[in-house]
Amino acid sequence: MDTAKYFYEPASGHGLAHDPFNAIVGPRPIGWVSTQGADGSVNLAPYSFFNAFNYHPPIIGFSSIGAKDSLRNIRETGAFVWNLTTRPLAAAMNQTSAQAPYGTDEFILAGLSKAPSRLVAPPRVAESPVNFECRLADIIQLKSAAGVLVPSWLVLGEVVGIHIAHTLLKNGEFDTFGASIVLRAGGASAYAEIQPQTRLDLIRPK
């Protein structure tokens, strides 16, 4: 038995002040997703379970824990937009996490501007320096190892259009460390910002 490490079985509870799972798998990119329903209503919400899954075609995805408004809208219209969260937009992003009735426009709630997308119906966050226009590729309801369905859905979208602020393109490369990207870091309120001093370069072995 490894007494040097704390061990727990998630099914029995973690016994700690906060669930460590989220904090360990982090920092994580924020899925700041804008959608539009069949009735034309617009929703904007952040998802902490988000990432990229494929290069060609580019596919990104987020998990909706519970059947939330974003999931409903994407099912109805088959599209969404991912908006990059940066340090200047962190407070506004947090505002869009508020529980609000269906049809509430979180753009207005957070004082954000809408920008029209070129290829999909949902609007982009105009203040965000990067936006991915996505068409729905798949929706998968997650299940346990025992095959029991859980009330969470993985939404996968093909990125069909990308908007990047010219100021973040340096010699043909995206300036990841100059974009002030904010990530979810776990716990009740923790986030992290990518900064130049945190950069680490490793060359892949051949």
C-alpha positions in Angstrom: 0.0 0.0 0.0 1.3 3.4 -1.0 0.8 5.4 2.2 2.7 8.4 0.8 -0.3 9.2 -1.4 -3.9 10.1 -0.6 -6.2 7.5 -2.2 -10.0 7.5 -2.7 -12.6 5.9 -4.9 -14.7 8.6 -6.6 -17.8 6.6 -6.2 -17.4 6.7 -2.4 -16.6 10.4 -2.3 -13.2 12.2 -2.0 -13.5 13.4 1.7 -11.8 16.7 0.9 -12.9 20.3 1.0 -13.2 20.4 -2.8 -13.2 17.7 -5.4 -9.6 17.5 -6.6 -10.5 16.0 -10.0 -11.1 19.4 -11.7 -8.0 20.9 -10.1 -5.7 18.1 -11.2 -6.9 18.1 -14.8 -5.9 21.7 -15.3 -5.6 24.4 -16.1 -8.1 23.7 -18.8 -9.1 25.8 -21.8 -12.5 27.5 -21.3 -15.2 26.6 -23.7 -16.9 30.0 -24.1 -19.7 29.0 -26.4 -22.2 31.2 -28.1 -25.3 29.5 -29.6 -28.6 30.4 -31.2 -31.9 28.6 -30.8 -34.5 27.9 -33.5 -36.5 30.8 -32.1 -33.6 33.2 -32.7 -32.7 33.6 -29.0 -29.0 33.8 -28.3 -27.0 32.2 -25.4 -23.4 32.6 -24.3 -22.0 30.3 -21.6 -18.6 29.0 -20.4 -17.8 25.3 -20.1 -14.8 24.1 -18.1 -14.6 20.7 -19.8 -13.4 21.8 -23.3 -10.6 21.0 -25.7 -9.4 20.3 -29.2 -9.6 16.7 -30.5 -8.5 16.7 -34.2 -6.3 18.6 -36.7 -7.8 17.8 -40.1 -10.6 18.7 -40.0 -10.2 20.7 -36.9 -12.7 19.4 -34.3 -13.3 20.9 -30.8 -15.7 19.8 -28.1 -17.2 20.6 -24.7 -19.1 18.6 -22.2 -22.5 19.9 -21.0 -23.0 18.6 -17.5 -26.8 18.5 -17.6 -29.0 19.4 -20.6 -28.3 23.1 -20.6 -29.4 25.9 -23.0 -26.3 25.6 -25.2 -27.0 21.9 -25.8 -30.6 22.7 -26.7 -29.7 25.4 -29.1 -27.0 23.3 -30.9 -29.4 20.4 -31.3 -31.9 22.8 -32.8 -29.6 24.7 -35.2 -26.5 22.5 -35.6 -23.9 25.2 -34.9 -22.0 27.1 -32.3 -19.1 29.6 -31.9 -16.2 29.2 -29.5 -14.7 32.5 -28.2 -11.3 32.8 -26.6 -11.3 34.0 -23.0 -8.5 36.5 -22.2 -7.6 38.3 -19.0 -9.5 41.5 -20.0 -12.6 39.4 -20.7 -12.4 37.1 -17.6 -14.9 39.0 -15.5 -17.4 39.1 -18.4 -16.9 35.4 -19.1 -17.7 34.8 -15.4 -20.9 36.8 -15.7 -22.1 34.6 -18.5 -21.9 31.6 -16.1 -25.0 32.9 -14.2 -28.0 30.6 -14.1 -30.6 32.4 -16.2 -33.9 31.5 -17.8 -33.9 30.2 -21.3 -34.0 33.2 -23.7 -31.8 35.4 -21.5 -29.2 37.1 -23.7 -25.9 36.7 -21.8 -24.2 39.1 -24.2 -26.4 41.9 -22.7 -26.0 40.5 -19.2 -22.2 40.7 -19.4 -22.0 44.0 -21.4 -20.5 42.3 -24.5 -21.0 43.1 -28.2 -22.2 40.7 -30.9 -20.3 40.3 -34.1 -21.9 38.4 -37.0 -20.4 35.1 -38.0 -19.6 34.4 -41.7 -20.6 30.7 -42.0 -22.9 30.0 -39.1 -25.9 31.7 -37.4 -24.7 32.2 -33.8 -22.9 35.5 -33.2 -19.3 35.9 -32.1 -18.1 37.8 -29.0 -16.8 40.9 -30.7 -14.3 41.7 -27.9 -12.7 38.2 -28.1 -9.5 38.1 -30.2 -10.2 34.6 -31.5 -13.4 33.0 -32.6 -14.1 29.5 -34.0 -17.2 29.1 -36.1 -18.4 25.5 -35.7 -20.9 23.1 -37.3 -22.2 20.3 -35.2 -20.3 17.0 -35.8 -21.7 14.8 -33.1 -23.5 14.8 -29.7 -22.6 11.8 -27.4 -24.3 11.1 -24.1 -21.6 9.9 -21.7 -21.8 6.7 -19.8 -20.0 5.0 -17.0 -17.7 2.0 -17.3 -20.7 -0.2 -16.4 -22.5 1.3 -19.4 -24.9 3.4 -17.4 -25.9 6.7 -19.1 -25.0 9.8 -17.1 -26.7 13.2 -17.6 -23.7 14.7 -19.5 -23.3 15.2 -23.2 -20.1 15.6 -25.2 -20.7 18.1 -28.1 -18.2 17.9 -30.9 -18.0 20.6 -33.6 -16.0 20.9 -36.8 -14.3 24.3 -37.0 -15.3 25.7 -40.4 -14.2 29.3 -39.9 -11.5 31.0 -37.7 -11.2 34.7 -36.8 -7.8 35.9 -35.3 -6.9 39.4 -34.3 -4.0 40.6 -36.5 -2.2 41.8 -33.4 -1.8 38.2 -32.2 -0.1 37.0 -35.4 3.6 37.3 -35.1 5.7 36.2 -38.2 2.9 33.9 -39.2 2.5 32.3 -35.8 -0.2 32.8 -33.2 1.2 34.5 -30.1 -0.1 32.2 -27.4 2.0 33.8 -24.7 1.0 37.3 -25.7 -2.7 36.7 -25.9 -3.3 36.7 -22.1 -5.3 33.5 -22.4 -7.2 32.6 -19.2 -7.7 28.9 -18.2 -9.9 27.2 -15.6 -7.8 25.9 -12.7 -10.2 24.1 -10.4 -11.6 24.7 -6.9 -14.4 27.1 -6.4 -12.9 30.1 -8.1 -9.4 29.4 -9.4 -8.3 30.5 -12.9 -4.8 30.9 -14.5 -3.4 33.2 -17.1 -0.8 32.1 -19.7 2.2 34.4 -19.4 5.6 34.6 -21.2 7.5 33.6 -18.0 5.6 30.3 -17.8 6.8 29.2 -21.2 8.7 25.9 -21.5 10.1 24.6 -24.8 10.7 20.9 -25.5 11.8 19.4 -28.8 10.1 16.2 -29.7 12.4 13.2 -30.1 12.8 11.8 -33.6 
